[in-house]
Amino acid sequence: IAVMGAAGAVNIIFRGLDKEQTAKEVENYSRLFANPLTAARRGFIDDVIEPHLTRTRLCMELDALLNKKLENPWKKHGNIPL
């Protein structure tokens, strides 16, 4: 889970390496950090959904929310403009 791709991250982290070493580091970085299973193991994401199960999972989650009622507590005071 990252904002930047593996090659961009390696170019910043390992600045000054030759092309062969950079390619090796990109492969290593991709294997270690650029996959959802590593992020799930570390607790950064809740679940990994397989692509062929996405529609089924999304429909199940939306069905669970279909009859949800939000019961917010009554507010004695509103926000006053400051």
C-alpha positions in Angstrom: 0.0 0.0 0.0 1.8 3.1 -1.2 1.5 6.4 -3.0 4.5 5.7 -5.1 5.5 2.8 -7.2 8.5 0.5 -6.4 10.8 2.1 -9.0 10.2 5.6 -7.7 10.7 4.6 -4.1 13.9 2.8 -4.9 15.2 5.7 -6.8 14.7 7.9 -3.7 15.8 5.5 -1.1 18.9 4.1 -3.0 20.0 7.2 -4.9 23.2 6.7 -6.8 23.1 3.0 -7.6 23.9 1.7 -11.0 21.1 0.3 -13.2 21.8 -3.3 -12.4 21.7 -2.7 -8.6 18.6 -0.5 -9.0 16.8 -3.3 -10.9 17.7 -5.7 -8.1 16.4 -3.3 -5.4 13.2 -2.7 -7.3 12.5 -6.4 -7.5 13.3 -6.8 -3.8 11.2 -3.8 -2.8 8.2 -5.1 -4.9 8.5 -8.5 -3.2 8.7 -7.1 0.3 6.4 -4.1 0.2 4.3 -3.8 -2.9 1.7 -6.5 -2.3 -1.5 -6.5 -0.2 -0.6 -9.7 1.7 2.3 -8.0 3.4 0.1 -5.0 4.3 -2.6 -7.4 5.7 0.0 -9.3 7.8 1.1 -6.0 9.3 -2.5 -4.9 10.0 -2.5 -2.0 7.7 -5.6 -3.3 5.8 -8.6 -5.3 7.2 -9.1 -7.8 4.4 -7.8 -8.8 1.0 -10.6 -9.6 -1.5 -9.8 -11.7 -4.5 -10.8 -10.0 -7.8 -13.3 -12.7 -8.8 -15.1 -12.2 -5.4 -15.3 -8.4 -5.5 -18.9 -8.1 -6.8 -20.2 -10.8 -4.4 -18.5 -9.2 -1.4 -19.6 -5.7 -2.3 -23.3 -6.9 -2.7 -23.1 -8.7 0.7 -21.7 -5.6 2.5 -24.3 -3.3 0.9 -27.1 -5.7 1.8 -25.9 -5.6 5.4 -26.2 -1.8 5.4 -29.6 -1.7 3.7 -31.8 -1.6 6.8 -29.3 0.1 9.1 -30.8 2.8 11.3 -28.5 5.5 12.6 -29.6 6.5 16.1 -27.5 9.5 17.0 -28.1 10.9 20.5 -30.1 14.0 20.9 -28.0 17.1 21.1 -28.9 19.6 23.8 -26.9 22.4 22.2 -26.0 23.1 18.5 -22.8 24.6 17.2 -22.8 28.3 17.6 -21.0 30.4 15.0 -17.7 31.7 16.4 
